[in-house]
């Protein structure tokens, strides 16, 4: 897949501020990230704006939660694993519903992206120099069956790319599907591909998770239904 | 806020991380949400997220505190937006913006941080106004434009300029030699 990057404009710099402030909706955010990947000026502006947001947060006066809050939190941290190896679901004090199945993914991706942004900005504040498109690290996925290679690339901007090389195109009516799995084995869809050769932006960050690729019925499944073709835990 | 590195691969270290940052995290959540219960929910979620995430992906040295605050703010904004989707709890029950209401002055008075107050005080009122609505109220640029009856481009431009100017002031305060 070839990406064509738009020329830098003042509108992109305005978008960088909105991005750092967390104001862009999903569509605008992904469009800006696409531009960001190829625009060094916007990478610099976005990093500075993210740092500014951090400076403003740093300056908010602290406040003390109720005395029992600490012990309650530590009790949640200590919840024992269940016999099947799954950790009991922590008690959620917030009763929010995400907009949809996909919406939940977006929120998790936003949180992870924001975390990387904060890390990125802290690095800048400490005098380290990054560009948003800079590769933080790359992890080859272990091939479990079949030819080809798959590599996940984590960039300083927080986005992650999946590079597929030399995989046969999926048979008619089938697609490749990428998944991220948490420690409990819960799979979240990260992308659907009908080509075995290309570089694709993952829909959510696989950081700290296991990334798997399976072959699924088109147009894609909500859950993995076949054995993984590639699998690897994505950690630095 | 000082930035300290933490090894969060242990319960004791997590407790130390909590002890170092819980006041700041709760302050940010309460600042945005204005309700203690909602702030507790958000801070709890953020710390649990930190506990789970740092165990497998420790942040770079010194970045963990800002990481946490970014998560707290994002989740608090989620809550603010959920509130706005409920018609019975309109935009902000505490701070109505009536015609002629001086939002910038009110914004500054609500931001108790001294450096932030000073930095915002250097902004033209119209930039201060949109930045406050975006940063502490979690309003999108579209919502701000509707609320203030301004063109979308004007709001974007004011946010861009306001954020840049605040940055310069905050950094100059940290490093006075920058402006010398």
Interface residues (C-beta under 8 A of the other chain):
Chain A: X11 X13 X14 X15 X16 X17 X18 X20 X21 X22 X23 X25 X48 X49 X51 X52 X53 X54 X55 X56 X57 X58 X59 X60 X61 X62 X63 X64 X65 X66 X69 X70 X72 X73 X74 X76 X77 X78 X90 X92 X93 X94 X96 X107 X110 X111 X112 X114 X115 X117 X118 X119 X121 X122 X123 X126 X183 X207 X208 X209 X235 X236
Chain B: X1 X3 X11 X14 X15 X18 X22 X23 X24 X26 X27 X28 X30 X31 X36 X37 X38 X39 X40 X41 X42 X43 X44 X45 X47 X48 X49 X51 X52 X53 X56 X57 X59 X60 X62 X63 X66 X67 X69 X70 X71 X73 X74 X75 X77 X78 X79 X82 X111 X112 X113 X114 X115 X116 X134 X135 X138 X139 X140 X141 X156 X157 X159 X160 X163 X164 X166 X167 X170 X171
